[in-house]
């Protein structure tokens, strides 16, 4: 049996070794931080040159200390963002708008056509600053490519391809345009791939990024924006923190008032007294009353009382006197109640039965 198993196993191994196979490698992208941050290499490069770098996962208003902002065009899609960033540019900031292949979720290892979309507020701001984007070319299949970019007196070898063109006033359309605006500057890069992790080391893409950073007149932070997610609690914490503090105090007061665990300590409760037998006796009496109208309780007491009274009378020399009167005189009970306790056959009700049993107990006590 073992020999047969070995033969079968050896045949399978020979069959596997005889099969032809081919190894195919597919690039799926970076791992770790580089997978979620397409500008990680650019940020590291800027830090190497001594610049302060900040990476934003959500939008915030530019600060006066910020020198350069690299922002995907899809983020600048409302008037509020445009007003704040335009004011910052006029004050001396350098805005770099990245149009195609600029989204953080873009996969650089998949050949997919980028979505071209520029919001009207952004187009209006660019026109006011002297930059024109030709949106008509984005609707056609033609693409515009460039091998070199001229900027600030330098020529940079790049590899870009865009579905739309941009130009400054009085210049030819292309894939890059940059104009000074008052104290600041605005630059539009139609194809953002030269600045992403996968291609920044090719050609002169890193030198082009350094030229964009050095074109700013300010010497402040270089900000890379990846997304525009707005958090309600983030906005509330930034602008409505007094209201939130008041609500927190009110909530704490309400909890202290309504929940025992948050309130003051309760006074010490003394231990409860030992439970009496009143309820037990009451239930027992009700049981005997329903059984035989308490005759089972009265009869033993009467027999015991008569036995004690007969033994007492000869010693008292009162055998001739009224037996009931002698018991009444000794116990202090009325003669009628003594007679009822000794002679009444069955109590008429529960109250009478209770009184009869009590009188019998008193008579037994005085005759003890």
C-alpha positions in Angstrom: 0.0 0.0 0.0 2.8 2.4 0.9 4.6 1.5 -2.3 1.5 2.4 -4.3 1.2 5.7 -2.6 4.8 6.5 -3.3 4.4 5.6 -7.0 1.3 7.9 -7.3 3.1 10.8 -5.5 6.2 10.4 -7.8 4.0 10.4 -10.9 2.3 13.6 -9.8 5.6 15.3 -9.1 6.9 14.3 -12.5 3.7 15.5 -14.1 4.1 18.9 -12.4 7.7 19.3 -13.4 6.9 18.5 -17.0 4.2 21.2 -17.2 5.3 24.5 -18.8 4.8 27.6 -16.7 5.6 31.3 -17.0 6.1 34.0 -14.4 4.4 37.3 -15.0 5.0 40.3 -12.8 2.4 43.1 -12.6 3.1 46.5 -10.9 0.3 47.3 -8.6 1.7 50.4 -7.0 3.4 51.5 -3.9 2.8 50.3 -0.4 2.4 52.2 2.9 2.3 56.0 2.9 3.2 56.4 -0.7 0.1 54.5 -1.7 -2.3 57.1 -0.1 -0.1 60.2 -0.7 0.9 60.7 -4.3 3.1 63.7 -3.3 5.1 61.9 -0.7 8.3 61.9 -2.8 7.8 65.6 -3.7 7.4 66.4 0.0 10.6 64.6 0.9 12.4 66.3 -1.9 11.4 69.7 -0.7 12.4 68.9 2.9 15.8 67.9 1.7 16.3 71.4 0.4 15.4 72.9 3.8 11.8 73.9 3.1 9.1 73.5 5.7 6.5 71.1 4.2 2.9 70.5 5.3 0.7 67.8 3.9 -3.1 68.4 4.1 -5.7 65.6 3.8 -8.5 68.2 4.1 -9.0 71.8 3.1 -8.1 74.7 5.3 -7.7 78.4 4.5 -4.1 79.4 3.4 -2.1 81.1 6.1 0.2 84.2 5.7 3.2 82.0 6.6 2.5 79.6 3.6 4.7 80.3 0.6 3.5 77.8 -2.0 0.3 75.8 -2.3 0.1 72.8 -4.7 -3.6 72.1 -5.1 -5.6 69.7 -7.4 -8.1 71.7 -9.5 -11.0 69.6 -8.3 -10.7 70.9 -4.8 -11.1 74.6 -5.8 -14.8 74.1 -6.7 -16.7 76.8 -4.7 -16.6 80.5 -4.1 -15.6 80.3 -0.5 -12.3 78.5 -1.3 -11.7 80.8 -4.2 -12.1 84.0 -2.2 -9.7 82.9 0.5 -7.0 81.6 -1.8 -7.3 84.6 -4.1 -6.8 86.9 -1.2 -3.7 84.9 -0.2 -2.2 85.0 -3.7 -2.7 88.8 -3.8 -0.8 89.0 -0.5 2.3 87.2 -1.9 1.5 83.5 -2.1 2.3 81.2 -5.0 -0.6 79.0 -6.1 0.1 75.9 -8.2 -3.0 74.4 -9.7 -2.7 70.8 -10.8 -5.4 69.8 -13.3 -5.2 66.2 -14.8 -4.0 63.2 -12.8 -4.0 65.2 -9.6 -6.6 63.3 -7.5 -5.2 61.4 -4.5 -7.2 58.3 -5.5 -5.7 58.2 -9.0 -3.9 54.9 -9.8 -0.7 55.6 -11.6 -0.3 52.0 -12.7 -3.6 51.9 -14.6 -4.0 53.4 -18.0 -7.3 55.3 -17.6 -8.3 58.6 -19.1 -8.4 61.4 -16.5 -11.6 63.4 -16.0 -11.2 67.0 -17.0 -13.3 69.3 -14.8 -12.7 72.9 -13.8 -15.3 74.6 -11.7 -16.7 77.9 -12.8 -15.3 79.7 -9.7 -11.8 78.5 -10.5 -12.1 79.5 -14.2 -13.3 82.9 -13.2 -10.3 83.4 -10.8 -7.8 82.3 -13.5 -9.3 84.7 -16.0 -9.1 87.5 -13.5 -5.4 86.7 -13.0 -4.6 86.5 -16.7 -4.7 82.7 -17.3 -7.0 81.1 -19.9 -7.8 77.4 -20.1 -9.1 76.1 -23.4 -11.9 73.7 -22.4 -12.9 72.9 -26.0 -9.8 70.8 -26.5 -10.8 68.5 -23.6 -13.9 67.4 -25.5 -11.9 66.0 -28.4 -9.6 63.0 -28.6 -6.6 65.1 -29.4 -3.9 65.5 -26.7 -1.3 68.1 -26.2 2.2 66.9 -25.1 5.4 68.7 -24.2 9.0 67.6 -23.8 10.3 70.9 -22.4 8.8 73.6 -20.1 10.2 77.1 -20.0 9.9 78.8 -16.6 11.8 81.6 -14.9 14.5 81.6 -17.5 15.2 77.9 -17.3 14.4 75.0 -19.6 13.2 71.8 -18.0 13.0 68.4 -19.7 9.7 66.8 -18.9 7.2 64.3 -20.2 3.6 65.5 -20.1 0.4 64.9 -22.0 -2.9 66.8 -21.5 -6.4 66.8 -23.0 -6.7 70.6 -22.6 -4.4 73.6 -23.0 -3.6 76.6 -20.9 -2.0 79.9 -21.8 -1.1 83.2 -20.3 -2.4 86.3 -22.0 -0.3 87.1 -25.1 1.4 83.7 -25.2 0.9 80.4 -27.0 -1.2 77.6 -25.5 0.5 74.6 -23.9 0.5 72.4 -20.8 1.9 75.0 -18.4 1.3 78.7 -17.7 2.5 80.9 -14.9 1.9 84.6 -14.3 2.6 87.1 -11.5 -0.4 88.5 -9.7 0.2 91.6 -7.6 2.6 90.4 -4.9 2.0 86.7 -5.6 1.9 84.2 -8.5 -0.4 81.6 -10.0 0.8 78.6 -12.0 -1.3 76.0 -13.8 0.1 72.6 -14.6 -2.2 70.7 -16.9 -0.6 67.3 -16.3 0.4 66.6 -12.6 2.1 63.3 -13.3 5.7 64.8 -13.4 5.2 65.7 -9.7 3.7 62.4 -8.5 5.7 59.6 -6.8 6.1 57.4 -9.8 7.5 60.0 -12.2 9.2 62.7 -10.2 12.6 61.0 -10.5 12.4 61.0 -14.4 13.9 63.6 -16.6 14.0 67.0 -14.9 10.7 66.7 -13.0 12.3 67.3 -9.6 14.2 70.3 -10.9 10.9 71.7 -12.2 9.3 71.3 -8.8 12.2 73.1 -7.2 11.8 75.9 -9.6 8.1 76.2 -8.8 8.9 76.4 -5.1 11.7 79.0 -5.5 9.5 81.2 -7.7 7.6 82.3 -4.6 8.7 85.6 -3.1 7.8 84.4 0.4 10.0 82.1 2.3 7.4 80.0 4.2 5.8 76.6 4.2 5.2 74.5 1.1 1.8 73.0 1.3 0.6 69.9 -0.6 -3.2 69.4 -0.5 -4.5 65.9 -1.1 -8.2 66.3 -0.4 -11.0 68.7 0.5 -12.9 66.8 3.0 -14.7 69.1 5.4 -15.7 67.9 8.9 -18.6 69.4 10.7 -17.0 68.9 14.1 -13.8 70.4 12.8 -15.5 73.5 11.6 -17.5 73.7 14.9 -14.4 73.2 17.0 -12.6 76.0 15.1 -15.4 78.6 15.0 -18.0 77.6 17.6 -15.8 76.4 20.4 -17.5 78.7 23.0 -20.9 77.2 22.1 -19.5 73.7 22.4 -18.0 74.5 25.8 -21.3 75.8 27.0 -23.1 72.7 25.8 -20.5 70.5 27.5 -21.1 72.3 30.8 -24.8 72.1 30.5 -24.6 68.3 29.7 -22.4 67.8 32.7 -24.8 69.7 35.0 -27.7 67.6 33.6 -25.9 64.4 34.2 -25.0 65.4 37.8 -28.6 66.3 38.5 -30.4 63.3 36.9 -28.0 60.4 37.2 -27.3 59.0 40.7 -23.8 57.9 39.9 -22.9 61.6 39.0 -24.8 63.1 42.0 -23.8 63.6 45.6 -23.4 60.7 47.9 -26.6 59.5 49.6 -26.9 59.4 53.3 -26.1 56.1 55.0 -29.2 54.0 55.4 -29.4 52.1 58.8 -29.9 48.4 58.5 -33.6 47.4 58.4 -35.1 45.9 61.5 -35.7 42.2 61.6 -39.0 41.4 59.9 -41.8 40.6 62.2 -44.2 37.6 62.1 -47.4 39.7 61.7 -47.9 38.9 58.1 -47.1 35.2 58.7 -49.6 35.0 61.6 -52.2 36.8 59.6 -51.8 34.4 56.7 -51.9 31.5 59.1 -55.1 32.8 60.8 -56.8 33.3 57.4 -55.9 29.7 56.5 -57.5 28.3 59.7 -60.6 30.5 59.3 -61.2 29.2 55.8 -60.5 25.7 57.1 -63.0 25.4 60.0 -63.7 29.0 61.2 -60.7 28.9 63.6 -62.1 25.9 65.7 -58.7 24.2 65.4 -57.1 27.2 67.2 -59.8 27.7 69.9 -60.4 24.2 71.0 -56.8 23.4 72.3 -56.7 26.7 74.2 -60.1 26.0 75.8 -59.1 22.5 76.9 -55.9 23.7 78.4 -57.7 26.6 80.2 -60.4 24.3 81.7 -57.7 21.9 82.9 -55.8 24.6 84.7 -58.9 26.2 86.2 -60.2 22.9 87.7 -56.8 22.4 89.4 -56.9 25.9 90.8 -60.4 26.0 92.3 -60.0 23.4 95.1 -56.9 25.2 96.3 -58.8 28.5 96.4 -61.8 27.0 98.2 -64.0 28.5 95.5 -65.6 25.4 94.1 -69.0 26.7 95.0 -68.7 30.1 93.6 -69.5 31.0 90.0 -66.8 29.5 87.9 -67.0 32.2 85.3 -67.1 35.0 87.8 -63.9 33.6 89.5 -62.1 33.6 86.1 -63.3 37.2 85.3 -62.3 38.5 88.7 -58.8 37.0 88.4 -58.2 38.1 84.8 -60.0 41.5 84.9 -62.1 40.6 81.8 -65.8 41.1 81.7 -67.9 38.0 82.5 -69.5 38.0 79.1 -66.1 37.8 77.3 -65.0 35.0 79.7 -68.2 33.1 78.9 -67.7 33.7 75.1 -64.1 32.5 75.3 -65.1 29.3 77.1 -68.6 28.5 75.8 -69.2 30.0 72.4 -69.1 27.2 69.9 -67.9 28.9 66.7 -66.8 32.6 66.4 -69.2 34.6 64.3 -66.5 36.4 62.3 -62.7 36.9 62.1 -62.8 39.8 64.5 -64.6 37.8 67.1 -62.3 34.9 66.6 -59.3 37.1 67.1 -60.7 38.6 70.3 -61.7 35.1 71.6 -58.1 33.7 71.1 -56.7 36.8 72.8 -58.9 36.4 75.8 -58.0 32.7 76.1 -54.3 33.6 76.1 -55.0 36.2 78.9 -56.8 33.6 81.0 -54.0 31.1 80.5 -51.5 33.7 81.6 -53.3 34.5 84.8 -53.8 30.8 85.6 -50.1 29.9 85.0 
